[in-house]
Amino acid sequence: MSTPPGTADALDLMDEWGPEKVVCVSDTRTGMRGVLVVDNTARGPGKGGTRMGPGVGVTEVARLARVMTWKWAAADLFFGGAKAGIRFDPASADKEAALRAFARSLRNEVPREYVLGLDMGLTEADAAIVQDELGDRGAAVGTPHVLGGVPYDELGVTGFGVAEAADAAAQRLGLDLGGARVSIQGFGAVGAAAARRLHELGATIVAISTRDGVLYDPAGLDLASLLALRAHAGDGVVSHYVGGSRLVAGEELTVPAEIVVPAATQDTIDLETAKAMKARLVVEGANLPTSAEAREYFRGARITVLPDFIANAGGAVAAATAMDARYSAFRPDPEAILSGISTLLRRNTAEVLEAADRGDTTPHQAAMTLARERVHKAMRLKGRLTGW
């Protein structure tokens, strides 16, 4: 049997941290193929989003599960790293059938070892489908507000947190966000919410991108118009917007801007791209957007990179609130959620940047050290280590 792209021998993925469990499932009737990776549960049960896409693979999901291990630990929230993926086209008319098949296949793990959440390709309605299929309100978070869920999309929790972290980092760099130029790669749920909050904080959004192209205006894009167009045109917002210039995909990262927010997908900033960038601050809104070589270049160029598991932890904070509220008869307070995200991410941003300065290292390495120490201590206290 040949190995499809994006997959790997599960045993080769394992190191001293995890994964603790890799479960691959399939369903012949729908064509669904999926995977659950529970990476490390030393600090709590596995929690992380579930994504759906035609190219989803085991290696990708394992990498993201590890990111969740560090994200929960860096945020000092007591859950473990996990992630799930479904190899299926989310635009298919059979999406619901595939999602139900996936949920059924994991009924031994959900919700005892893993609770489904929202990631690429899934919506609040999909979280409700999972709850219905398994007959358990605890099986998924991210359900619609009318069902008692935290309205992630409406609140824009991850993007809101990215903007709050960006503001905290800018302040530490002596960069006034008021009037600062910001370019955002990806204008989906995270990028759009980050743009909205950054605009509220006084920044000027000079570039955005979607799968359909790049918009750029050095004087600033009309954000209200962009958000209104996105509501009905989605990625087509770049085609419907009147004004600005259209650039080649990837050029949104290299336009003149003090702050760049990669909020699209992983592996978008390599060394070559990094050398062409003009930003003083890179705030990772997406997971794993920047290569290790790019981060080292940024360090030498004195460009600050705020790592993903610090900058985009707003969704994790909201998910933690939703986890506590799964069986409650009362809805979580949206204002309390946003306030908690702001407080926690601003504190974590300051802590990581201070640690990086003290240790003469990158923020990513400083954040990793902090997260690893917390996970290591939990593993040791629970008797999971020998000789460490």
N, C-alpha and C positions, 0 to 999 in steps of 0.2 A: 504493500500500500504506500503510495507516494505521500509526502508531507506537504499539505497546501501552504501557500504563502501566509505568513503571520502566525504560524503555529510552531510549537517546539515540543521536544520531549519534556514532559512536566518535571521529571527528576532533574533535568539540567537547569531548571529555573530555581531550584532550592539552594539556600545558603543558611547561615546561622540564624537569620531572622525569620525565614519562611520561604515559600508559602507553607502553611500548615495543612492546607487541603486544596486540591484542584479537582473540580467535578465537571466533567464534560457530558452534555446531554444532547439528545436528538429526537426528532419526531418525524417519522416517515410521511405521515399524512399531510403535514403542513410544509415539510422541508426545513423546519426550524433546526438549527444547530446552535448550541450555546455553551457557555462556560461560566462557572463560578470559581473565583480564586479568593480563598480566605487566607490572608497573608500572615497576620500576627494578632493574637487576641490576648496578649499579656495584660493590656490595660483595659480590656473590655471586649464585648462581643463585636463581631465583624460588621462594619457599616461602610457603605460606599454606594455610589450610583450604579445603575444598570444602563448600558448603552445598546443601541441597535443600529446596525449598518451592514451592508453587503460585504464589507471587508474586515469585519471584526475578527480578531484572532487571539489565541491563547497568550502569546507573548505580550501583546498590547495590553490585555486585561491584567496580566500579572504585574506589568510595570505600573499600571495605574493603581492596583491594589497596594503596592509598596508605597506609592505616593500617599495613599490614604493612611497607612501606618504612621508615616512621618507627620502628615497633616494633623491628625488627631493629637499626636504627642506634642507637636510644636505649639498647638493651640491649648494644650493642657486640658483636653476634653477626654472623658474616659470611655472611649470606644476603640476597637481595633481596626486595622486596615483590611478592607475587602473590596471586591469589585466584581461585577458580572457583565457579560456581553452576549448579545444574540446576533448571530450572523443571518440577517434577514433585512430585506428592503423595507424601511419604515413607511415608504409611500405606497406599499402594496395594499390592495383591497383585503388581503388575508392577514394583515398585521395583527388584528385582535386574536385570531385563531392561533397564530404563532406565539403570541405573548401568553395566552392561556396554556398552551402546551409547555412552554418554558416554565411557567409557575408550577404546573402539576409535576413536572420532572424534578423540581427542587423542593417538593413538599416535605422531605425528610430534613432539609436544612433550613427552610424558611418557616417561621421566623426565629427558630431557636438559635441558629448559628449565623444567620444573615437576614437582614431586612432590606428589601429592594428600595431603591431611591431613583431619582430621575437623573439621567445623563443624556448625551446626544441621541436623538432619534425617539425619545420617549416624552410624553406629556403628562399633565396632571390626570387626565382621563385614563391614561394607561395604568397609573398607580391604583386607581379605583378598580380597574379590571382585575388586577392582581389580588386585591383584597377580596373581591367577589369570588374569584376562582377558588381561592383557598379558604373562603369563609372565615377570615380572620382579619380584624382591623389592624392587627399588629404586623401583618405581612409586608406592608409597604408604607412609606411616607411620601409626601408630595401630592397627596390627593387634593381635589378641588376644595376651595374654601367652603362651599355649600355642604360638603361632607365632613367638615371639621378640620380640614387640613390647613397647613401653612401655605398661603398663596405665593409660592416662590417666584413665579413669573411676574405676578402683579407687583410684588414688592421689589423684585430684582435683587435678591439678597446677595448673590455672589458678586455681581457688578457693583452694587453699593459698597460692599466691603473692599473691592479692588480700589475704588475711588478714595475711600477713607484711608486705606493703607498708603496710597499714592500721596495723599495730602500729608500724612505723618512723615513719610520719607522725604518729601520735598522740604518740609519745615526743617528737618535735621540737616539737609544740604544747604539751607539758606536760600532756597528757591521759593519765591512767592507764587503760589498757585494762581493768584489773580492775574490774568493776562498770559499765563504760561501756555505755550502751544503744545497741544496733545494730538498724537496720531494713534488711532485704534485699529488694529488688525482684527477683523471679525466684528460684524454688527448684528450678532445674534442676541440671545437673551443676556449673556454676560457683557458683551461689548456695548450694547445699547444702554443697559442700565448703568454701566460705568460712565459712559458719555453723559448721561442725564445728570448723575450726581457730580461729576467733575465740572460740568457746566454750572450747576448750582453753586459750586465752591469757587467759581470765578475763572475757570480755565477756558481757553479757546480751542475748540475742536477743529483742527485744520485738515484732517484726513480720516477716512473710514474705508473699510473694504468688506466685500462679501464675495461669495463664489462667482458673482456676476461681474466683478470689477472693482476699481478703486476710484474714489472721489477725493479731490484735493483742492483746497482753496486757502492760500496763505493768509488771507484776511479773516478766515474763519467760516465754517459751514453753518448753515441755518439749521440748528439742531431740532428746533420744534418742527420744522418741515420734514426733516429726515425721520423723526420718530413717527410722525403722522403717516408718511409714505410707507414706512416699514410695516405699519399695522395692517395694511392691505396688500402690499407688494412684496413683502419679505425681502429676499436677497435682491429682488429687482429694484430696490430703492435706488441703486446707483444709476439705473437707466431712466427712472422717472424724475429724478431730482433735476431742477433747473438751476444751472450755475455751476461754477467750479470747473476743474479739469479732470479728464479721465486718464488714469495712469495704468501702467502695466502691473499685473499682480506681483506683489512683493515690494513695489516701490513705496508703499505706505510706510514701510519700516525705515526708509532712508531719507524721507523728506525732512526739511529743517523743522525740528520740534524739540522742545526741552524734555518732553516725556513721551515715551512710546509704550503702548499697552498691547502686547501680543495676546489676543483673546480669541483666537480662532481654533487652532489645533496644535498638536505636538510637533516638534522638530521643524520649526519654521525659521529659526535664526541659527545659521551655521557660522563658521569663522569668516567666510567671505562676506556674508551679509553684515556681520558685526562690524567689520572694518569700514563698511560704507555708511554706518549709522552715525547720526549727529546728535543723538540725545544725551542728556546728562543723567537721566533716570529711566530704567526699563522696569516696568511693573508687570510681572507675569500673571496675566489673567487666565490664560489657558494652562493646562497641565503639560509640563515637560516641553515648553516651546524652544528652549535655548540649549545648545550643545555645551558640553564641558569645555571645549576649545574656545567657544565664543565667550563663555564666562571668564576664562583666564585672560582673554584679550581685553575684555571690559575692565577687569581689575587693573591691568597695566595702563589702560587709557583713562583710568579714574572715572569710569562710568558705573554708577551704582545699579545693580540688578537685585530687585526684591523678589525672592524665590516664590514659586507658585504656591507651595503649601503654607506660606505666610500670607501672601497677597490675596489668594482666592479662597480663603477659609471661611468667608461669609456664608457660603452655602452649607459648610459643615456646622457652623454655629446654629443656623436655622434648622438643620437636620437634627441636631442634638435636642433642640427644643421640641421638634416634631416627634422625636422618639419618646420623649417623656409624656407627650400628650396623646399618644396613639389610642389609649383606652379611656381617655378623659371625656366627660360630657361637656367640657368647656373648651372653647377655641382659644388658642394662644393669642396674646395681645401683639398685633403687628408692630406697634410703636416700641414695645419692650424688646422685640426681636431686633429691630434696627438699632436701637440704642445699645443693646448687648454686643452686636456686631461691631459697631463703631468703637466702643470701649476696648473690646478684646483685641481687635486687629491693630488699633493704634498702639496699644501697649506692646503687643508682640513685635510690631515693626520696629519700635524704638529699642526694644530689648535685643533684637537680632542685629540691628545696625550698630549698636553700642558694642556688642560682643565681637562683631567683625572688626571694628576699629581697635579694640583691645588686643585681639589676637592677630592683627595684621593679616587678615584673611578675607575671603569673599563672604558676603551675606549668606550665600547658599551653603558654604561650608560651616559657617557659624550656626545656622539654623539646623543643619544636619547633626552637628555635634550635640546641640541641645536636645533634639528629638531622640537621637540614639541613646543618650544618657538616660532619658526618662524611660524608654522602652527596655533598655538593658536592666535598669533597676527593678522594673516590674517583673521581668523574666527571672531575675535572681531571687526576688522576694517570694515568687511562686514556685521556686525549686525547679525551674526549667533549664537551668544551666549547670554544667559541670566544668570545672577548671577555668572559668572566666574570672 
